[in-house]
Amino acid sequence: MTSRPPVSDESVLMRWMALEMGKINDGVVARRRRLSELLSEDHPLSVTRNGSEFAFDREVIRTLGENLPPRLHSLLKLPVIFFFDSTVPDSCALTDEVALEAFQVLGELSRFREFTGGKLWVGRAIVYAIMRKYPTAIQIMMT
């Protein structure tokens, strides 16, 4: 009889966590869409990684279109993805420089914020506040 590693074994726990994070990430869109495309649609949609339909809130898309300069409409891809890293307890990473510019124009993030090493760390409380203000335009991916 072979012995199984105990559930408390770190490798078992890490494999289980990776499996669960994969399930959570199934709800993240597979292909982000440009704001300009979404503005032209009556029912703006995308598809999640598991093949489900992801409907954008039309009012949120309209609000973004009205409050962002036209040059960002063709550059900004939605939803904006923030990355949750379990090793960073209080922040999420943003890797999209166009999204940072959009959040700065909207007044959601300071103009003094800048990328370091291809990432910008944003406090989770701020990320959650942005998500509440712009539902369906922001998603969090587990890493």
Chimera marker file (.cmm) of the C-alpha trace (Angstrom):
<marker_set name="trace">
<marker id="1" x="0.000" y="0.000" z="0.000" r="1" g="1" b="0" radius="0.5"/>
<marker id="2" x="1.394" y="3.403" z="-0.950" r="1" g="1" b="0" radius="0.5"/>
<marker id="3" x="1.130" y="6.170" z="1.538" r="1" g="1" b="0" radius="0.5"/>
<marker id="4" x="-0.413" y="9.475" z="0.575" r="1" g="1" b="0" radius="0.5"/>
<marker id="5" x="1.202" y="12.715" z="1.645" r="1" g="1" b="0" radius="0.5"/>
<marker id="6" x="-0.696" y="14.392" z="4.461" r="1" g="1" b="0" radius="0.5"/>
<marker id="7" x="-3.151" y="17.127" z="3.480" r="1" g="1" b="0" radius="0.5"/>
<marker id="8" x="-0.973" y="19.521" z="5.449" r="1" g="1" b="0" radius="0.5"/>
<marker id="9" x="1.899" y="18.829" z="3.016" r="1" g="1" b="0" radius="0.5"/>
<marker id="10" x="2.633" y="22.157" z="1.293" r="1" g="1" b="0" radius="0.5"/>
<marker id="11" x="2.802" y="20.641" z="-2.221" r="1" g="1" b="0" radius="0.5"/>
<marker id="12" x="-0.655" y="19.079" z="-1.806" r="1" g="1" b="0" radius="0.5"/>
<marker id="13" x="-2.045" y="22.373" z="-0.559" r="1" g="1" b="0" radius="0.5"/>
<marker id="14" x="-0.454" y="24.330" z="-3.407" r="1" g="1" b="0" radius="0.5"/>
<marker id="15" x="-1.855" y="21.939" z="-6.046" r="1" g="1" b="0" radius="0.5"/>
<marker id="16" x="-5.318" y="22.206" z="-4.509" r="1" g="1" b="0" radius="0.5"/>
<marker id="17" x="-5.084" y="26.020" z="-4.405" r="1" g="1" b="0" radius="0.5"/>
<marker id="18" x="-3.967" y="26.113" z="-8.051" r="1" g="1" b="0" radius="0.5"/>
<marker id="19" x="-6.966" y="23.983" z="-9.016" r="1" g="1" b="0" radius="0.5"/>
<marker id="20" x="-9.368" y="26.263" z="-7.127" r="1" g="1" b="0" radius="0.5"/>
<marker id="21" x="-7.798" y="29.430" z="-8.589" r="1" g="1" b="0" radius="0.5"/>
<marker id="22" x="-8.226" y="27.926" z="-12.055" r="1" g="1" b="0" radius="0.5"/>
<marker id="23" x="-11.935" y="27.460" z="-11.375" r="1" g="1" b="0" radius="0.5"/>
<marker id="24" x="-12.246" y="31.067" z="-10.229" r="1" g="1" b="0" radius="0.5"/>
<marker id="25" x="-10.352" y="32.285" z="-13.300" r="1" g="1" b="0" radius="0.5"/>
<marker id="26" x="-12.809" y="30.441" z="-15.576" r="1" g="1" b="0" radius="0.5"/>
<marker id="27" x="-15.113" y="33.453" z="-15.107" r="1" g="1" b="0" radius="0.5"/>
<marker id="28" x="-12.513" y="35.871" z="-16.503" r="1" g="1" b="0" radius="0.5"/>
<marker id="29" x="-13.011" y="36.939" z="-20.112" r="1" g="1" b="0" radius="0.5"/>
<marker id="30" x="-11.019" y="35.057" z="-22.732" r="1" g="1" b="0" radius="0.5"/>
<marker id="31" x="-10.662" y="38.072" z="-25.027" r="1" g="1" b="0" radius="0.5"/>
<marker id="32" x="-10.775" y="41.643" z="-23.836" r="1" g="1" b="0" radius="0.5"/>
<marker id="33" x="-12.653" y="44.085" z="-26.075" r="1" g="1" b="0" radius="0.5"/>
<marker id="34" x="-11.813" y="47.652" z="-27.069" r="1" g="1" b="0" radius="0.5"/>
<marker id="35" x="-14.017" y="50.336" z="-25.554" r="1" g="1" b="0" radius="0.5"/>
<marker id="36" x="-14.676" y="51.681" z="-29.074" r="1" g="1" b="0" radius="0.5"/>
<marker id="37" x="-16.154" y="48.303" z="-30.127" r="1" g="1" b="0" radius="0.5"/>
<marker id="38" x="-18.294" y="48.011" z="-27.008" r="1" g="1" b="0" radius="0.5"/>
<marker id="39" x="-19.658" y="51.545" z="-27.443" r="1" g="1" b="0" radius="0.5"/>
<marker id="40" x="-21.017" y="50.622" z="-30.882" r="1" g="1" b="0" radius="0.5"/>
<marker id="41" x="-22.987" y="47.605" z="-29.630" r="1" g="1" b="0" radius="0.5"/>
<marker id="42" x="-26.503" y="47.541" z="-28.183" r="1" g="1" b="0" radius="0.5"/>
<marker id="43" x="-25.626" y="44.532" z="-26.022" r="1" g="1" b="0" radius="0.5"/>
<marker id="44" x="-21.851" y="44.555" z="-25.442" r="1" g="1" b="0" radius="0.5"/>
<marker id="45" x="-20.620" y="41.020" z="-24.775" r="1" g="1" b="0" radius="0.5"/>
<marker id="46" x="-17.523" y="38.905" z="-24.484" r="1" g="1" b="0" radius="0.5"/>
<marker id="47" x="-16.921" y="35.249" z="-23.639" r="1" g="1" b="0" radius="0.5"/>
<marker id="48" x="-15.306" y="33.868" z="-20.496" r="1" g="1" b="0" radius="0.5"/>
<marker id="49" x="-12.560" y="31.264" z="-20.413" r="1" g="1" b="0" radius="0.5"/>
<marker id="50" x="-15.155" y="28.565" z="-19.730" r="1" g="1" b="0" radius="0.5"/>
<marker id="51" x="-17.249" y="29.650" z="-22.728" r="1" g="1" b="0" radius="0.5"/>
<marker id="52" x="-19.981" y="31.495" z="-20.835" r="1" g="1" b="0" radius="0.5"/>
<marker id="53" x="-21.342" y="34.808" z="-22.054" r="1" g="1" b="0" radius="0.5"/>
<marker id="54" x="-20.022" y="37.875" z="-20.238" r="1" g="1" b="0" radius="0.5"/>
<marker id="55" x="-22.365" y="40.850" z="-20.581" r="1" g="1" b="0" radius="0.5"/>
<marker id="56" x="-20.989" y="44.319" z="-20.002" r="1" g="1" b="0" radius="0.5"/>
<marker id="57" x="-23.151" y="46.876" z="-18.223" r="1" g="1" b="0" radius="0.5"/>
<marker id="58" x="-24.181" y="49.165" z="-21.103" r="1" g="1" b="0" radius="0.5"/>
<marker id="59" x="-24.503" y="52.170" z="-18.774" r="1" g="1" b="0" radius="0.5"/>
<marker id="60" x="-20.945" y="51.684" z="-17.483" r="1" g="1" b="0" radius="0.5"/>
<marker id="61" x="-19.633" y="51.445" z="-21.054" r="1" g="1" b="0" radius="0.5"/>
<marker id="62" x="-21.515" y="54.645" z="-21.956" r="1" g="1" b="0" radius="0.5"/>
<marker id="63" x="-20.135" y="56.425" z="-18.867" r="1" g="1" b="0" radius="0.5"/>
<marker id="64" x="-16.576" y="55.425" z="-19.764" r="1" g="1" b="0" radius="0.5"/>
<marker id="65" x="-17.123" y="56.601" z="-23.338" r="1" g="1" b="0" radius="0.5"/>
<marker id="66" x="-18.373" y="59.986" z="-22.158" r="1" g="1" b="0" radius="0.5"/>
<marker id="67" x="-15.643" y="60.539" z="-19.572" r="1" g="1" b="0" radius="0.5"/>
<marker id="68" x="-12.565" y="59.282" z="-21.408" r="1" g="1" b="0" radius="0.5"/>
<marker id="69" x="-10.928" y="61.135" z="-24.307" r="1" g="1" b="0" radius="0.5"/>
<marker id="70" x="-11.736" y="59.664" z="-27.744" r="1" g="1" b="0" radius="0.5"/>
<marker id="71" x="-8.103" y="58.623" z="-28.328" r="1" g="1" b="0" radius="0.5"/>
<marker id="72" x="-8.407" y="56.158" z="-25.407" r="1" g="1" b="0" radius="0.5"/>
<marker id="73" x="-11.575" y="54.573" z="-26.826" r="1" g="1" b="0" radius="0.5"/>
<marker id="74" x="-9.603" y="52.513" z="-29.346" r="1" g="1" b="0" radius="0.5"/>
<marker id="75" x="-6.762" y="51.748" z="-26.917" r="1" g="1" b="0" radius="0.5"/>
<marker id="76" x="-8.547" y="50.741" z="-23.712" r="1" g="1" b="0" radius="0.5"/>
<marker id="77" x="-9.434" y="47.049" z="-23.524" r="1" g="1" b="0" radius="0.5"/>
<marker id="78" x="-12.181" y="45.898" z="-21.199" r="1" g="1" b="0" radius="0.5"/>
<marker id="79" x="-12.569" y="44.477" z="-18.766" r="1" g="1" b="0" radius="0.5"/>
<marker id="80" x="-9.453" y="45.807" z="-17.099" r="1" g="1" b="0" radius="0.5"/>
<marker id="81" x="-7.745" y="42.927" z="-15.318" r="1" g="1" b="0" radius="0.5"/>
<marker id="82" x="-6.200" y="43.292" z="-11.876" r="1" g="1" b="0" radius="0.5"/>
<marker id="83" x="-4.067" y="40.377" z="-10.711" r="1" g="1" b="0" radius="0.5"/>
<marker id="84" x="-4.505" y="38.954" z="-7.219" r="1" g="1" b="0" radius="0.5"/>
<marker id="85" x="-1.302" y="37.434" z="-5.860" r="1" g="1" b="0" radius="0.5"/>
<marker id="86" x="-1.701" y="35.409" z="-2.674" r="1" g="1" b="0" radius="0.5"/>
<marker id="87" x="1.827" y="36.396" z="-1.620" r="1" g="1" b="0" radius="0.5"/>
<marker id="88" x="0.876" y="40.097" z="-1.569" r="1" g="1" b="0" radius="0.5"/>
<marker id="89" x="-1.682" y="40.490" z="1.205" r="1" g="1" b="0" radius="0.5"/>
<marker id="90" x="-3.145" y="43.918" z="0.524" r="1" g="1" b="0" radius="0.5"/>
<marker id="91" x="-2.688" y="44.803" z="-3.155" r="1" g="1" b="0" radius="0.5"/>
<marker id="92" x="-3.498" y="43.727" z="-6.705" r="1" g="1" b="0" radius="0.5"/>
<marker id="93" x="-1.237" y="44.251" z="-9.708" r="1" g="1" b="0" radius="0.5"/>
<marker id="94" x="-2.211" y="46.188" z="-12.812" r="1" g="1" b="0" radius="0.5"/>
<marker id="95" x="-0.133" y="45.491" z="-15.943" r="1" g="1" b="0" radius="0.5"/>
<marker id="96" x="-2.090" y="47.584" z="-18.467" r="1" g="1" b="0" radius="0.5"/>
<marker id="97" x="-0.586" y="51.058" z="-18.935" r="1" g="1" b="0" radius="0.5"/>
<marker id="98" x="-3.586" y="52.277" z="-20.954" r="1" g="1" b="0" radius="0.5"/>
<marker id="99" x="-5.875" y="51.262" z="-18.086" r="1" g="1" b="0" radius="0.5"/>
<marker id="100" x="-3.703" y="53.257" z="-15.678" r="1" g="1" b="0" radius="0.5"/>
<marker id="101" x="-4.032" y="56.303" z="-17.916" r="1" g="1" b="0" radius="0.5"/>
<marker id="102" x="-7.810" y="55.818" z="-18.092" r="1" g="1" b="0" radius="0.5"/>
<marker id="103" x="-8.080" y="55.518" z="-14.295" r="1" g="1" b="0" radius="0.5"/>
<marker id="104" x="-5.982" y="58.662" z="-13.934" r="1" g="1" b="0" radius="0.5"/>
<marker id="105" x="-8.250" y="60.588" z="-16.333" r="1" g="1" b="0" radius="0.5"/>
<marker id="106" x="-11.293" y="59.335" z="-14.400" r="1" g="1" b="0" radius="0.5"/>
<marker id="107" x="-9.683" y="60.462" z="-11.130" r="1" g="1" b="0" radius="0.5"/>
<marker id="108" x="-9.615" y="56.930" z="-9.707" r="1" g="1" b="0" radius="0.5"/>
<marker id="109" x="-5.814" y="56.754" z="-9.425" r="1" g="1" b="0" radius="0.5"/>
<marker id="110" x="-3.324" y="59.542" z="-8.839" r="1" g="1" b="0" radius="0.5"/>
<marker id="111" x="-1.356" y="60.944" z="-11.752" r="1" g="1" b="0" radius="0.5"/>
<marker id="112" x="1.740" y="60.359" z="-9.630" r="1" g="1" b="0" radius="0.5"/>
<marker id="113" x="1.297" y="56.574" z="-9.835" r="1" g="1" b="0" radius="0.5"/>
<marker id="114" x="3.619" y="54.823" z="-12.282" r="1" g="1" b="0" radius="0.5"/>
<marker id="115" x="4.674" y="51.352" z="-13.327" r="1" g="1" b="0" radius="0.5"/>
<marker id="116" x="7.708" y="49.652" z="-11.836" r="1" g="1" b="0" radius="0.5"/>
<marker id="117" x="8.934" y="46.489" z="-13.494" r="1" g="1" b="0" radius="0.5"/>
<marker id="118" x="5.855" y="46.337" z="-15.725" r="1" g="1" b="0" radius="0.5"/>
<marker id="119" x="3.406" y="46.425" z="-12.798" r="1" g="1" b="0" radius="0.5"/>
<marker id="120" x="1.555" y="48.893" z="-10.670" r="1" g="1" b="0" radius="0.5"/>
<marker id="121" x="0.468" y="47.663" z="-7.250" r="1" g="1" b="0" radius="0.5"/>
<marker id="122" x="-2.904" y="49.065" z="-6.176" r="1" g="1" b="0" radius="0.5"/>
<marker id="123" x="-4.412" y="48.558" z="-2.730" r="1" g="1" b="0" radius="0.5"/>
<marker id="124" x="-7.259" y="46.055" z="-2.739" r="1" g="1" b="0" radius="0.5"/>
<marker id="125" x="-9.622" y="48.557" z="-1.110" r="1" g="1" b="0" radius="0.5"/>
<marker id="126" x="-9.045" y="50.922" z="-4.046" r="1" g="1" b="0" radius="0.5"/>
<marker id="127" x="-9.489" y="48.106" z="-6.583" r="1" g="1" b="0" radius="0.5"/>
<marker id="128" x="-12.768" y="47.047" z="-4.937" r="1" g="1" b="0" radius="0.5"/>
<marker id="129" x="-13.992" y="50.669" z="-4.906" r="1" g="1" b="0" radius="0.5"/>
<marker id="130" x="-13.240" y="50.978" z="-8.640" r="1" g="1" b="0" radius="0.5"/>
<marker id="131" x="-15.036" y="47.673" z="-9.271" r="1" g="1" b="0" radius="0.5"/>
<marker id="132" x="-18.125" y="48.926" z="-7.437" r="1" g="1" b="0" radius="0.5"/>
<marker id="133" x="-18.114" y="52.162" z="-9.442" r="1" g="1" b="0" radius="0.5"/>
<marker id="134" x="-17.605" y="50.461" z="-12.835" r="1" g="1" b="0" radius="0.5"/>
<marker id="135" x="-19.207" y="46.995" z="-12.565" r="1" g="1" b="0" radius="0.5"/>
<marker id="136" x="-18.340" y="44.596" z="-15.403" r="1" g="1" b="0" radius="0.5"/>
<marker id="137" x="-15.497" y="46.876" z="-16.574" r="1" g="1" b="0" radius="0.5"/>
<marker id="138" x="-13.042" y="45.395" z="-14.051" r="1" g="1" b="0" radius="0.5"/>
<marker id="139" x="-12.153" y="41.794" z="-13.246" r="1" g="1" b="0" radius="0.5"/>
<marker id="140" x="-9.693" y="40.196" z="-10.850" r="1" g="1" b="0" radius="0.5"/>
<marker id="141" x="-7.605" y="37.228" z="-11.933" r="1" g="1" b="0" radius="0.5"/>
<marker id="142" x="-5.968" y="34.931" z="-9.397" r="1" g="1" b="0" radius="0.5"/>
<marker id="143" x="-2.279" y="34.176" z="-9.962" r="1" g="1" b="0" radius="0.5"/>
<link id1="1" id2="2" r="1" g="1" b="0" radius="0.2"/>
<link id1="2" id2="3" r="1" g="1" b="0" radius="0.2"/>
<link id1="3" id2="4" r="1" g="1" b="0" radius="0.2"/>
<link id1="4" id2="5" r="1" g="1" b="0" radius="0.2"/>
<link id1="5" id2="6" r="1" g="1" b="0" radius="0.2"/>
<link id1="6" id2="7" r="1" g="1" b="0" radius="0.2"/>
<link id1="7" id2="8" r="1" g="1" b="0" radius="0.2"/>
<link id1="8" id2="9" r="1" g="1" b="0" radius="0.2"/>
<link id1="9" id2="10" r="1" g="1" b="0" radius="0.2"/>
<link id1="10" id2="11" r="1" g="1" b="0" radius="0.2"/>
<link id1="11" id2="12" r="1" g="1" b="0" radius="0.2"/>
<link id1="12" id2="13" r="1" g="1" b="0" radius="0.2"/>
<link id1="13" id2="14" r="1" g="1" b="0" radius="0.2"/>
<link id1="14" id2="15" r="1" g="1" b="0" radius="0.2"/>
<link id1="15" id2="16" r="1" g="1" b="0" radius="0.2"/>
<link id1="16" id2="17" r="1" g="1" b="0" radius="0.2"/>
<link id1="17" id2="18" r="1" g="1" b="0" radius="0.2"/>
<link id1="18" id2="19" r="1" g="1" b="0" radius="0.2"/>
<link id1="19" id2="20" r="1" g="1" b="0" radius="0.2"/>
<link id1="20" id2="21" r="1" g="1" b="0" radius="0.2"/>
<link id1="21" id2="22" r="1" g="1" b="0" radius="0.2"/>
<link id1="22" id2="23" r="1" g="1" b="0" radius="0.2"/>
<link id1="23" id2="24" r="1" g="1" b="0" radius="0.2"/>
<link id1="24" id2="25" r="1" g="1" b="0" radius="0.2"/>
<link id1="25" id2="26" r="1" g="1" b="0" radius="0.2"/>
<link id1="26" id2="27" r="1" g="1" b="0" radius="0.2"/>
<link id1="27" id2="28" r="1" g="1" b="0" radius="0.2"/>
<link id1="28" id2="29" r="1" g="1" b="0" radius="0.2"/>
<link id1="29" id2="30" r="1" g="1" b="0" radius="0.2"/>
<link id1="30" id2="31" r="1" g="1" b="0" radius="0.2"/>
<link id1="31" id2="32" r="1" g="1" b="0" radius="0.2"/>
<link id1="32" id2="33" r="1" g="1" b="0" radius="0.2"/>
<link id1="33" id2="34" r="1" g="1" b="0" radius="0.2"/>
<link id1="34" id2="35" r="1" g="1" b="0" radius="0.2"/>
<link id1="35" id2="36" r="1" g="1" b="0" radius="0.2"/>
<link id1="36" id2="37" r="1" g="1" b="0" radius="0.2"/>
<link id1="37" id2="38" r="1" g="1" b="0" radius="0.2"/>
<link id1="38" id2="39" r="1" g="1" b="0" radius="0.2"/>
<link id1="39" id2="40" r="1" g="1" b="0" radius="0.2"/>
<link id1="40" id2="41" r="1" g="1" b="0" radius="0.2"/>
<link id1="41" id2="42" r="1" g="1" b="0" radius="0.2"/>
<link id1="42" id2="43" r="1" g="1" b="0" radius="0.2"/>
<link id1="43" id2="44" r="1" g="1" b="0" radius="0.2"/>
<link id1="44" id2="45" r="1" g="1" b="0" radius="0.2"/>
<link id1="45" id2="46" r="1" g="1" b="0" radius="0.2"/>
<link id1="46" id2="47" r="1" g="1" b="0" radius="0.2"/>
<link id1="47" id2="48" r="1" g="1" b="0" radius="0.2"/>
<link id1="48" id2="49" r="1" g="1" b="0" radius="0.2"/>
<link id1="49" id2="50" r="1" g="1" b="0" radius="0.2"/>
<link id1="50" id2="51" r="1" g="1" b="0" radius="0.2"/>
<link id1="51" id2="52" r="1" g="1" b="0" radius="0.2"/>
<link id1="52" id2="53" r="1" g="1" b="0" radius="0.2"/>
<link id1="53" id2="54" r="1" g="1" b="0" radius="0.2"/>
<link id1="54" id2="55" r="1" g="1" b="0" radius="0.2"/>
<link id1="55" id2="56" r="1" g="1" b="0" radius="0.2"/>
<link id1="56" id2="57" r="1" g="1" b="0" radius="0.2"/>
<link id1="57" id2="58" r="1" g="1" b="0" radius="0.2"/>
<link id1="58" id2="59" r="1" g="1" b="0" radius="0.2"/>
<link id1="59" id2="60" r="1" g="1" b="0" radius="0.2"/>
<link id1="60" id2="61" r="1" g="1" b="0" radius="0.2"/>
<link id1="61" id2="62" r="1" g="1" b="0" radius="0.2"/>
<link id1="62" id2="63" r="1" g="1" b="0" radius="0.2"/>
<link id1="63" id2="64" r="1" g="1" b="0" radius="0.2"/>
<link id1="64" id2="65" r="1" g="1" b="0" radius="0.2"/>
<link id1="65" id2="66" r="1" g="1" b="0" radius="0.2"/>
<link id1="66" id2="67" r="1" g="1" b="0" radius="0.2"/>
<link id1="67" id2="68" r="1" g="1" b="0" radius="0.2"/>
<link id1="68" id2="69" r="1" g="1" b="0" radius="0.2"/>
<link id1="69" id2="70" r="1" g="1" b="0" radius="0.2"/>
<link id1="70" id2="71" r="1" g="1" b="0" radius="0.2"/>
<link id1="71" id2="72" r="1" g="1" b="0" radius="0.2"/>
<link id1="72" id2="73" r="1" g="1" b="0" radius="0.2"/>
<link id1="73" id2="74" r="1" g="1" b="0" radius="0.2"/>
<link id1="74" id2="75" r="1" g="1" b="0" radius="0.2"/>
<link id1="75" id2="76" r="1" g="1" b="0" radius="0.2"/>
<link id1="76" id2="77" r="1" g="1" b="0" radius="0.2"/>
<link id1="77" id2="78" r="1" g="1" b="0" radius="0.2"/>
<link id1="78" id2="79" r="1" g="1" b="0" radius="0.2"/>
<link id1="79" id2="80" r="1" g="1" b="0" radius="0.2"/>
<link id1="80" id2="81" r="1" g="1" b="0" radius="0.2"/>
<link id1="81" id2="82" r="1" g="1" b="0" radius="0.2"/>
<link id1="82" id2="83" r="1" g="1" b="0" radius="0.2"/>
<link id1="83" id2="84" r="1" g="1" b="0" radius="0.2"/>
<link id1="84" id2="85" r="1" g="1" b="0" radius="0.2"/>
<link id1="85" id2="86" r="1" g="1" b="0" radius="0.2"/>
<link id1="86" id2="87" r="1" g="1" b="0" radius="0.2"/>
<link id1="87" id2="88" r="1" g="1" b="0" radius="0.2"/>
<link id1="88" id2="89" r="1" g="1" b="0" radius="0.2"/>
<link id1="89" id2="90" r="1" g="1" b="0" radius="0.2"/>
<link id1="90" id2="91" r="1" g="1" b="0" radius="0.2"/>
<link id1="91" id2="92" r="1" g="1" b="0" radius="0.2"/>
<link id1="92" id2="93" r="1" g="1" b="0" radius="0.2"/>
<link id1="93" id2="94" r="1" g="1" b="0" radius="0.2"/>
<link id1="94" id2="95" r="1" g="1" b="0" radius="0.2"/>
<link id1="95" id2="96" r="1" g="1" b="0" radius="0.2"/>
<link id1="96" id2="97" r="1" g="1" b="0" radius="0.2"/>
<link id1="97" id2="98" r="1" g="1" b="0" radius="0.2"/>
<link id1="98" id2="99" r="1" g="1" b="0" radius="0.2"/>
<link id1="99" id2="100" r="1" g="1" b="0" radius="0.2"/>
<link id1="100" id2="101" r="1" g="1" b="0" radius="0.2"/>
<link id1="101" id2="102" r="1" g="1" b="0" radius="0.2"/>
<link id1="102" id2="103" r="1" g="1" b="0" radius="0.2"/>
<link id1="103" id2="104" r="1" g="1" b="0" radius="0.2"/>
<link id1="104" id2="105" r="1" g="1" b="0" radius="0.2"/>
<link id1="105" id2="106" r="1" g="1" b="0" radius="0.2"/>
<link id1="106" id2="107" r="1" g="1" b="0" radius="0.2"/>
<link id1="107" id2="108" r="1" g="1" b="0" radius="0.2"/>
<link id1="108" id2="109" r="1" g="1" b="0" radius="0.2"/>
<link id1="109" id2="110" r="1" g="1" b="0" radius="0.2"/>
<link id1="110" id2="111" r="1" g="1" b="0" radius="0.2"/>
<link id1="111" id2="112" r="1" g="1" b="0" radius="0.2"/>
<link id1="112" id2="113" r="1" g="1" b="0" radius="0.2"/>
<link id1="113" id2="114" r="1" g="1" b="0" radius="0.2"/>
<link id1="114" id2="115" r="1" g="1" b="0" radius="0.2"/>
<link id1="115" id2="116" r="1" g="1" b="0" radius="0.2"/>
<link id1="116" id2="117" r="1" g="1" b="0" radius="0.2"/>
<link id1="117" id2="118" r="1" g="1" b="0" radius="0.2"/>
<link id1="118" id2="119" r="1" g="1" b="0" radius="0.2"/>
<link id1="119" id2="120" r="1" g="1" b="0" radius="0.2"/>
<link id1="120" id2="121" r="1" g="1" b="0" radius="0.2"/>
<link id1="121" id2="122" r="1" g="1" b="0" radius="0.2"/>
<link id1="122" id2="123" r="1" g="1" b="0" radius="0.2"/>
<link id1="123" id2="124" r="1" g="1" b="0" radius="0.2"/>
<link id1="124" id2="125" r="1" g="1" b="0" radius="0.2"/>
<link id1="125" id2="126" r="1" g="1" b="0" radius="0.2"/>
<link id1="126" id2="127" r="1" g="1" b="0" radius="0.2"/>
<link id1="127" id2="128" r="1" g="1" b="0" radius="0.2"/>
<link id1="128" id2="129" r="1" g="1" b="0" radius="0.2"/>
<link id1="129" id2="130" r="1" g="1" b="0" radius="0.2"/>
<link id1="130" id2="131" r="1" g="1" b="0" radius="0.2"/>
<link id1="131" id2="132" r="1" g="1" b="0" radius="0.2"/>
<link id1="132" id2="133" r="1" g="1" b="0" radius="0.2"/>
<link id1="133" id2="134" r="1" g="1" b="0" radius="0.2"/>
<link id1="134" id2="135" r="1" g="1" b="0" radius="0.2"/>
<link id1="135" id2="136" r="1" g="1" b="0" radius="0.2"/>
<link id1="136" id2="137" r="1" g="1" b="0" radius="0.2"/>
<link id1="137" id2="138" r="1" g="1" b="0" radius="0.2"/>
<link id1="138" id2="139" r="1" g="1" b="0" radius="0.2"/>
<link id1="139" id2="140" r="1" g="1" b="0" radius="0.2"/>
<link id1="140" id2="141" r="1" g="1" b="0" radius="0.2"/>
<link id1="141" id2="142" r="1" g="1" b="0" radius="0.2"/>
<link id1="142" id2="143" r="1" g="1" b="0" radius="0.2"/>
</marker_set>
